[in-house]
């Protein structure tokens, strides 16, 4: 058994799943990461990064698990693991966001695509030398039906 404990809470203006942008890269919405005080020291220097990975729990993703889903940008059923569909065997979300500022245990960011009061599991710096790849295949997304 793996046990994950939140290190903070993500605050956003998004109150309903249907109001959430498809991806953080397509969102101009601002949010705030509130890191619990016992983890604040771990934020030292985080404002020196332009982007961060926020790793969080899809704590309100409900319904039966299906291994075939219809992605938001397509009209055909696809294998769950070829999509970013939120209902997953392990309800873990990942977003890349732009750092706006930091004040103490709070990080203001742009690119909110998660619900308000989402449990934060981890933060990692986005580093282009490690995280940008030249991509030559994107599966179904290449041939998707445009919405």
C-alpha positions as CSV (number, residue, x, y, z in Angstrom):
1,X,0.0,0.0,0.0
2,X,1.3,3.4,-0.9
3,X,0.2,6.3,1.3
4,X,0.3,9.9,0.0
5,X,-0.2,12.9,2.3
6,X,-1.0,16.3,0.9
7,X,1.7,19.0,1.4
8,X,-0.7,21.8,0.7
9,X,-3.9,23.0,-1.0
10,X,-4.3,24.6,-4.4
11,X,-6.8,27.5,-4.5
12,X,-8.4,28.4,-7.9
13,X,-11.5,30.2,-9.1
14,X,-12.7,26.8,-10.6
15,X,-15.6,25.5,-8.6
16,X,-17.1,22.9,-11.0
17,X,-15.5,20.3,-13.1
18,X,-17.3,21.5,-16.2
19,X,-15.7,24.9,-15.8
20,X,-12.1,23.6,-15.8
21,X,-9.9,24.4,-18.8
22,X,-8.8,21.3,-20.8
23,X,-5.1,21.8,-19.9
24,X,-3.0,24.3,-17.9
25,X,-1.3,25.3,-21.1
26,X,-4.7,26.6,-22.4
27,X,-5.5,28.5,-19.2
28,X,-4.9,32.1,-18.2
29,X,-6.6,31.6,-14.9
30,X,-4.6,32.4,-11.7
31,X,-4.4,30.3,-8.6
32,X,-2.5,30.0,-5.4
33,X,-0.6,27.1,-4.0
34,X,-0.7,27.1,-0.2
35,X,2.0,24.9,1.1
36,X,1.5,23.7,4.7
37,X,3.9,25.5,7.1
38,X,5.9,22.4,7.9
39,X,7.0,22.3,4.2
40,X,7.5,26.0,3.6
41,X,11.3,25.7,3.9
42,X,11.3,23.5,0.8
43,X,10.1,26.4,-1.2
44,X,13.4,28.3,-0.8
45,X,14.4,29.6,-4.2
46,X,11.2,28.4,-6.0
47,X,10.5,31.9,-7.3
48,X,13.7,31.6,-9.4
49,X,11.9,29.2,-11.7
50,X,9.4,30.4,-14.3
51,X,7.4,27.2,-14.4
52,X,6.5,24.4,-12.0
53,X,5.0,21.0,-12.1
54,X,2.1,20.7,-9.6
55,X,1.2,17.2,-8.7
56,X,-2.1,16.8,-7.1
57,X,-5.0,14.4,-6.2
58,X,-8.1,14.3,-8.3
59,X,-10.0,14.1,-5.1
60,X,-13.4,14.7,-6.7
61,X,-13.1,12.5,-9.8
62,X,-15.9,10.1,-9.4
63,X,-17.8,7.5,-11.3
64,X,-16.9,4.1,-12.5
65,X,-13.4,3.5,-13.8
66,X,-13.3,2.8,-17.6
67,X,-10.3,1.8,-19.5
68,X,-11.9,3.2,-22.7
69,X,-12.8,6.9,-22.6
70,X,-13.7,9.7,-24.9
71,X,-11.0,12.5,-24.6
72,X,-12.2,16.1,-24.4
73,X,-10.6,16.9,-27.8
74,X,-11.9,13.9,-29.7
75,X,-15.1,12.1,-30.5
76,X,-13.8,8.5,-30.4
77,X,-13.2,6.1,-27.5
78,X,-9.5,5.8,-26.7
79,X,-7.5,3.8,-24.2
80,X,-7.4,5.6,-20.8
81,X,-3.6,5.6,-20.7
82,X,-3.4,7.4,-24.1
83,X,-5.4,10.3,-22.6
84,X,-5.3,12.8,-19.8
85,X,-8.8,11.9,-18.6
86,X,-9.2,12.6,-14.9
87,X,-10.8,9.4,-13.8
88,X,-7.9,7.1,-13.3
89,X,-6.9,4.0,-11.3
90,X,-4.6,6.3,-9.2
91,X,-6.3,9.7,-9.2
92,X,-3.2,11.8,-9.7
93,X,-3.1,15.1,-11.7
94,X,-0.2,16.9,-13.2
95,X,-0.1,20.5,-14.5
96,X,2.7,22.8,-15.6
97,X,2.0,26.3,-14.4
98,X,3.8,29.7,-14.6
99,X,5.1,31.2,-11.4
100,X,3.9,34.8,-10.8
101,X,5.2,35.4,-7.3
102,X,5.9,33.8,-3.9
103,X,5.0,35.1,-0.5
104,X,6.0,32.9,2.4
105,X,4.2,29.6,2.0
106,X,2.1,30.8,-1.0
107,X,2.9,30.7,-4.7
108,X,0.7,32.7,-7.0
109,X,0.6,31.0,-10.4
110,X,-1.0,31.2,-13.9
111,X,-2.4,28.3,-15.7
112,X,-5.0,26.9,-13.2
113,X,-6.9,23.9,-14.6
114,X,-7.7,22.2,-11.3
115,X,-10.6,22.6,-8.9
116,X,-10.5,24.9,-5.9
117,X,-9.1,23.3,-2.8
118,X,-7.4,20.5,-4.6
119,X,-4.9,18.6,-2.4
120,X,-1.3,19.3,-3.5
121,X,0.9,16.2,-3.4
122,X,4.2,17.6,-4.7
123,X,6.0,20.4,-6.6
124,X,8.8,20.0,-9.0
125,X,10.6,22.6,-11.1
126,X,10.1,22.6,-14.8
127,X,13.5,22.6,-16.5
128,X,13.6,22.9,-20.2
129,X,16.9,21.0,-20.5
130,X,15.3,18.0,-18.9
131,X,11.6,18.4,-19.8
132,X,11.4,19.4,-23.5
133,X,11.6,16.7,-26.1
134,X,11.4,16.8,-29.8
135,X,8.2,14.8,-30.5
136,X,7.6,12.8,-33.6
137,X,4.4,10.9,-32.6
138,X,1.4,11.9,-30.6
139,X,-0.9,9.0,-31.2
140,X,-4.6,9.7,-31.8
141,X,-4.1,13.4,-31.1
142,X,-2.5,13.8,-34.5
143,X,-5.6,12.6,-36.3
144,X,-8.3,13.8,-33.8
145,X,-11.5,15.3,-34.9
146,X,-11.1,19.0,-34.2
147,X,-13.6,20.4,-31.6
